[in-house]
């Protein structure tokens, strides 16, 4: 991501200030938690997508900086809430907000971040940007609930899988790129083009996450976490549709009832690999990556385009 970071060096400094200002609070406890969150921010992928999309489509305006802050506020709020839902004690190698402050405070902190995002947009009349990102929040919730519902019945169809990840994972990246494009261009056609670009990158990103569970792409030992959590992933869906009925029944039984048995989970991983599930998912991931790059190449060559190309390739080539 070095090219993208170099291109956005000045913009990321401005974004940093905007974001820190946006999360300030008058309540000492809340301020302490906000500082904890700000100091442990991740790779800032989504704000970079917002700012590069803005740069690709026009000048980087104050509205674009606010859009990047809104995206980061929404993303952070969903992570805080996710850790509560998953009872996760760790986030990016550190204690999670949930581990340190437990359920009640974590839920309120997530709500606070959401409300700060709304206020930041409304105070500055960024109505279209807010509309684009509110749509993503709605879709993320729908995707998460659909996944929970389907993991109970293990009703595995590829169409349902893509509906889940389009909503749960890709919608925020799609809206991030659309918001950046709109903030700098006010052009609806360009905004929709960049929304579609972001959606394709988001889908490729999620398939890459699926593949990590099988220890593919030289990431070391498989984790099997998705299997333990009965999550629908593309390699598994493909394999189940290819295997004979008896093996399929056996794998579904393991996923439902023996998903904490390391040996059984490894057996599922091996069967998915033998059935071609990993190769199939890898092929689909690269197809979405190439579709995203094709949309980018409709724009003239520029630093912003080079930065976005690098982020797209990072999405599918990353090692964690």
N, C-alpha and C positions, 0 to 999 in steps of 0.2 A: 504493500500500500504506500510505498515511498513516493511514487510519482504523485498520487492524489494528495498526500499530506504536504508535499512541496508546493504543488499548485495552490493549495488552500491555506498556506502558512498564515497569511495575514487574516483571511476570513475566519479561520478556526480560532484565532486569538479574540476576534470580535465576538464570535459565537460564544466562546467561553465566558466572557464578561456578561453577555446577554442572559445566558443560562443561569449563572450564579446569582445575578440580580433577580431573575424570575423565581428562584426558590427561597429567597430570603423570607424570614418569618420574625414576628415579634415575640413568639413564644420560645423561651430558652430550650426546652426539651426538643421541640420541633426543629429549631435552628441547629442543635447538636446532631440530630439525625440527618438533616439535610447536608451538613458538612461531611458526615460519614459517607453519604451516598455520592456526593460530588467528588470526594477524594478517591472513590473506588469505581469511577465510571469506566466503561469498557473501551472498545476500540473506536467508538463514535462512528460506526459504519453508517447509521441512518442519517445523522446530521451531514455527513460527507456526501451522501447521495442527494440530499436536499440542496446543498450549496453548489455541488457540481451540476445538478440539473438546472438550477437557476442560472449559473454561469454559461451553460450551453445555450440557453434560450434568451439571454439578455444580460443586463447589468445586475449585480448582486445588490438588492435593495434592503432597506430596513425590514420590509415585510418578509424577505427571504430569511433573514437572521431570526426573526420571530417564528417563522415556520419551522426552522431547524430546532429552535428551543422547544416549541410545542411538540414536535415529534419525539424529542428526547424526554420531555416530561411524561408524555403518554406511554412511551416504551418503558421508562423507569417505573411508572405506576403499575403497569401490567406485570413487570418482573417482581415487584414487591408483593402484589396480590398472588402471583403464581407460587411464590415461595410459601405463602400461607396455605394455599390449596394443596400443594405437594408436601407440606410439612418439611421443607428443605432447609437444612441448617447451614448450607454453604452456597455461596454465589461468587463465581470468578476467583476461587481459591481463598476467599475470606469468609468470615461468618456472614450469614445473611441478616437482613433487618429482622426477619422473623426469629432467628436464633437469639439475637440480642434483646429484642423488645417484645417478642411474643405476638399472639394473634391480634388482640384488640388494637394496640398501637400501630401494628403493621397495616391493618385494614384502613385505619384512619389516615396514616401517612400516604397510602396509595390514593385515597380519596382527595387528600390535600393536593397531591401532585396533579391529579386530574383537574381539580378546580382552579389551580394556578394556571394551567394550560388554557382553560376556557377563558379565564379573566385576561390573560395576556393577549389573546386574539380579539376578544370583545372590546377591550379598552382601546384597541387600535383599529377597530372596524375591519379586521381581516376575516370577513364573513365567508368568502369563498374557500379560503384556506381551512377555516374551521369546519366548513361543510365537508370538504374532502377528507379531513382526518377523523371527523366524527363517524363518517361512513366506515372507516377502517376499524374503529373501536367496536362498532356494532357487529361487523363481520367477524372480528377476532373472538368475541363472546359466543357468537353463533357457531363458529368452527370448533371452539373448545367443547361446547355442550354436545355438538353432534359427535365429536370424537368419543366423549364419555359414554354417550348412548350406544354407539356402535361397538365400543370395546367390550361392553357387557354381553352383547349377542355374538360378537366376532363375525358380524355380517360383512364379509370382505369382498368388496367390489372396487375395481380401479376407479370407476366414476365417483364413488363416494369418497375415496381417498383424495382424489384431486379437488373435490368440493371442500373437504376439510382443510387441506393445506392452502388452497387459494384464499380461503377466509382466515384461517388461524395464523398463518405465517406470511403469506405473500401480500395480504391487503395493506399492511402497514408500510411495507417497502414501496408498494404501488402508489399509495397516497403520499408518501414522502417525496417521490420523484415528481408526482403531479403537482404537489404544493409548491415545490421549488420552481417548477416550470411556470406555474401560474403567477407566482409572486414577482417574477422578473419580466414576464411577457404579456400577461393578461390575455393570452391567446388560448381559447378553449380547445382548438384542434391540436396544438402543440402539447397542451396539458394532458389530453387523452392519450396522445402518442407516448408521452413519458410515463403515464400511469400504466400503460400496457407493458412498456419496457420494464418498469419496476416489478410488475406482477411476474413476468417471466424469470427475472433474476431471483425473486423470492421463492418461486417454485423450485428452481435449481438449488437454491440454498437449503431448502428443507430436504430435498432428496439426498444432498450431500450429508446432512445430519443423519438421515436414515442409514446411509452406507457406513458411517462411523460405528454403528451398533454391530456391524459384522466384521469389524477390524480390517476392512478393505483399504486400499490406497496407502499402504505402509503406515498405518496409524498405530501399529502395535497390536496388542491382544484385543479381541472383540469384547465389548462390554455386556451385550445382551440386555441392556437396561430396558429397551423398548419392549422386548419379549416379556421381561419381568412385570412390566406395567400394562401388558396386554394391548400395546399400541399397534394400530394398523400401519405398517410401513410398506413401501412399494416392493422391495425384494421379497417380502413374505407373501404379499397378495399374489404376485406373479407366480411364485413357487406353488402356493396352494391351488392355483388354477391349473397348474401343469401336472402336478403329481397324481398318482392313482388314488382312488377313493380311500383305501385302507390307510395309506401313508398320511393322506390329508386328515383323516379322522384322528390318527395317532398324534399328529402335530397340534391339532386344535385341542385335544385332550391335555397335552403337556402345557400349552399356553394358558389354558383355563385353570388347570389343577396342580401342575408340577412346576410352575414358573419360577420357583425359588430354588429349585434343584439345579446346581451349576452344571452337572453332567448332562441333564436333560436339555437345558438351554443350549449347551454346546452342540447337542445332537440336532436340535432345530436349526441352528446356524449352519451346520454342515449340510443338512438336507436342502436348505434354501440355496446354498452355494452350488450344490450338485445340480439342482433344477434350473440353474441359470438366472436365478433372481438377482444376483449382484450385477452380472453383466447387463441384464435388461435395464435395471435401474440406472446404472452408469450411463448407458446409451440415451435414456430419456433425459437425464440431467444435462448431458452435453447438447442434446437437441434444444432444450430450453435456453441454455447459454447462447447457442448460436443464433437463435431467434432474437434474443435480446441484443446481441451484437449487430445483427442485421438492421434492427430499428435504429441503433446508434449511427450506423453508416449512412442513414438517410440525411444526417446532419453533416455540415462541412467539417473538415479536419480542424481541430483546435486543441488547446491544452485541456479544456474541460472534457472534450470527447476522449482524449487519451486517459485522463484520470478515471472516467467512468468505465472505460474498457478494462483498466487495471483492476477496478473493484469487482467487475463482473468475473474476471478470471480468478481473482482471489477467492470469490464465493465458491468456485468449484475445485480450486487447487489447494485450499487451506488444509492444514494438518490437524486442526482441532476446532 
